[in-house]
Amino acid sequence: MEKSQALRYRIAPLEMTPSEFRKAGYRLIDQVAELLCTLPERPVAPNESPATLRALLGSHSLPEQGRDASTLLDEAANLLFDHSVFNGHPRFMGFITSSATPIGALGEMLSAAVNPNVGSSLLAPMATEIEAQVVRWIAEMIGYPPDCGGLLVSGGNMANCVCLLAARKAKASWDVRTSGMSAEKSHRLRVYTSSETHTWVQKATDMFGLGTDSIRWIPADEALRMDAVALREQIQADREAGDLPFLVIGTAGTVSTGAVDPLPELAAICREYGLWFHVDGAYGALAAILLDDEKSAIPPDLKGIREADSVAVDPHKWLYAPLEAGCVFVRTPEFLRDAFSYHPPYYPCDEDATGSLNYYEYGPQNSRGFRALKIWLALRQAGREGYAGMISDDIKLAQELYRVVERQTELQALTQDLSITTFRYVPPDLMPGSQESEGYLNVLNAELLTRLQKSGEAFLSNAVVRGAFVLRACIVNFRTSLEDIEALPGIVIRIGREADAAIRPGKQKDQERNIR
Ligand SMILES: *Cc1c(COP(=O)(O)O)cnc(C)c1O
């Protein structure tokens, strides 16, 4: 074919014919369906070194020639099915990473196929409205005013960052968007949060020029909740010293133990001192869906979310959305626009009389993917009732775990809040409490955790509770059942004994003596 003819009948290397696409797509769907139904039989996590995985991929350069799409999808599926940590496995209870909704997986394919750019409603008319509906619905679930401003971002860190920027713009007495943090008083801005807050606050104060020294770490009480009395004293002292308190961050469900700060009290302090009240509800805010359920026994302080100026929630945690999705809520939508909007000449799509909504004006991103679809589909599949049931079941299972752990003499239960339970293995011949035994218990439980993760039998992560390294189960997993919970103590005790025998100084000798 002549060159001009080749361009006239162009077949690009990335194009797939309808029949190729169907064939590859149906095959992939079959493989994914097989993965989902065999999850419980698979190890939760592989036990392989990065070097092994790199060797599988090879170190050659990008191949010069392309290959058949269907074969490549087969290869990719095999690589991922055989060498992944499955957070959709019923026995995955680590970190705060949920099992992902199957409808979300299908939704991701649909959204990638249509590929709307949800930066502006000109480019994504329906997707923009679906995102707005998702924001409203999640606001309703957490008891936040549904006419708030909000948008989806990549996760909790980014959602919290966006709220911090909205707070800074709203509260700085100078034009912080123009003169930035070089204004004379800017180094005196102060952020208040508890020592249990997630590290996003360090990243955010660092990235946006406040510096981590701007953070006032307020101590937490015995229940690991922010001490409101200490907060008030610190704000008062800072004001007297000429500092500029502007933001208090309360957490609805701390990352380590699921503690809920005294949010209504924090809100009252913020009102009194004219500070922005932000709630980091990345993990726990959605438990507020159970506030009206008298039997649920969730912390009533979750009611304080309603009073926040801004809230961050992670749909990829307790809404079980496939990664990534974080959600920003700001009570007064104009505060988001005040913090992020510019009107460049190359985007002639300002909001107009028709009420069009351009998300690029409400957050840091310009081009934006259609994160809302996977959430929208799942919200409608389960409904409010379905979600309340799943969240409540996750909490009940975590509470049950605490009870079954308490019954074991070799296990010590430490905390139980929302759907997080922490505990540790304590060998029967060891008395916890002394500095020496506590030091050893930390080492032992760290070793136990590594062995457990490598075993593929179940996946937990850790927390440090009042200086103790403890095992931590966080259930944001609609596939976990009572059977998985009841199996856990036995697994942990067996691996705990093995770890103890392997690492305790003198222990092996004891055992050898016993055998003789
Ligand atoms: C998970 C979490 C974050 C961070 O969210 P990502 O989605 O991982 O970015 C922040 N705060 C809390 C309380 C969290 O649980």
The ligand as an ORCA input file, in Angstrom:
! r2SCAN-3c Opt
* xyz 0 1
  C      -5.761      5.341     55.458
  C      -5.748      6.590     56.187
  C      -5.163      7.735     55.638
  C      -4.446      7.709     54.322
  O      -5.310      7.331     53.282
  P      -4.759      6.740     51.903
  O      -6.006      6.399     51.191
  O      -3.920      5.555     52.260
  O      -3.972      7.809     51.250
  C      -5.245      8.900     56.362
  N      -5.845      8.939     57.563
  C      -6.411      7.849     58.122
  C      -7.076      7.961     59.453
  C      -6.374      6.646     57.455
  O      -6.945      5.565     58.012
*
